[in-house]
Amino acid sequence: MEIPKFLLGDNTDFPNGIYIVHTEFPRFIINLEDDQVEWLEEFSKEDQTELEEEAEHLIEAATAFYDREIARYND
């Protein structure tokens, strides 16, 4: 099965939460309501520096994905 790089999710228990799931390494879930990120990977100290550099780019890409999806719903 092919899984998209980003998935959009919500949950009725958290009605204000808007979640984006990044399915590729490094996997994470971001809640766009408050920009909290939950990493689904364990990182070594060597990976930490690279992760910090990549995180900003990945979060921007997740936000752009969300904006694109919402624009498609509104068309």
Summary of the structure (lengths in Angstrom):
residues: 75
radius of gyration: 13.3
end to end distance: 28.6
largest distance: 45.0
contacts: 163
relative contact order: 0.17
helix: 40%
strand: 21%
